[in-house]
Amino acid sequence: MSLNRQPLKTFNRLLSFSSIRKIIMLNIKILWFIFSLDKSNN
């Protein structure tokens, strides 16, 4: 059982890491977009 669970654990860790990266990149893009809108408004 533990032999079966270990690869899944590492896979979940990789998956969560990649999703965190995507979320961070998305947040940066949204912040940049808001910043650009704010600059163009002023």
Sine and cosine of phi, psi and omega as CSV:
sin_phi,cos_phi,sin_psi,cos_psi,sin_omega,cos_omega
0.00,0.00,-0.71,0.70,-0.02,-1.00
-0.92,0.38,-0.53,0.85,0.06,-1.00
-0.90,0.44,-0.55,0.83,-0.01,-1.00
-0.98,0.20,-0.48,0.88,-0.10,-1.00
-0.99,0.14,-0.48,0.88,-0.10,-0.99
-0.87,0.49,-0.77,0.64,0.02,-1.00
-0.87,0.50,-0.58,0.81,0.00,-1.00
-0.90,0.43,-0.62,0.79,0.01,-1.00
-0.89,0.45,-0.73,0.68,-0.01,-1.00
-0.91,0.41,-0.59,0.81,0.04,-1.00
-0.90,0.44,-0.67,0.74,0.03,-1.00
-0.89,0.45,-0.62,0.78,0.01,-1.00
-0.90,0.44,-0.70,0.71,0.04,-1.00
-0.88,0.47,-0.68,0.74,-0.03,-1.00
-0.89,0.45,-0.71,0.70,-0.01,-1.00
-0.91,0.41,-0.61,0.79,0.01,-1.00
-0.89,0.45,-0.70,0.72,-0.01,-1.00
-0.92,0.39,-0.61,0.80,0.01,-1.00
-0.93,0.36,-0.59,0.81,0.06,-1.00
-0.89,0.45,-0.66,0.75,0.03,-1.00
-0.88,0.47,-0.67,0.74,0.01,-1.00
-0.89,0.46,-0.67,0.75,-0.01,-1.00
-0.90,0.43,-0.66,0.75,0.01,-1.00
-0.90,0.44,-0.70,0.72,0.02,-1.00
-0.89,0.46,-0.65,0.76,0.02,-1.00
-0.90,0.44,-0.67,0.74,0.03,-1.00
-0.89,0.47,-0.65,0.76,0.02,-1.00
-0.89,0.45,-0.68,0.74,0.00,-1.00
-0.90,0.43,-0.67,0.74,-0.01,-1.00
-0.91,0.42,-0.69,0.72,0.02,-1.00
-0.88,0.47,-0.67,0.74,0.01,-1.00
-0.90,0.44,-0.64,0.77,0.02,-1.00
-0.90,0.43,-0.71,0.70,0.02,-1.00
-0.90,0.45,-0.66,0.75,0.01,-1.00
-0.89,0.46,-0.66,0.75,0.02,-1.00
-0.91,0.42,-0.68,0.74,0.03,-1.00
-0.88,0.48,-0.68,0.73,-0.01,-1.00
-0.89,0.45,-0.66,0.75,0.01,-1.00
-0.91,0.41,-0.66,0.75,-0.03,-1.00
-0.94,0.33,-0.48,0.87,0.04,-1.00
-0.94,0.34,-0.60,0.80,0.05,-1.00
-0.99,0.16,0.00,0.00,0.00,0.00
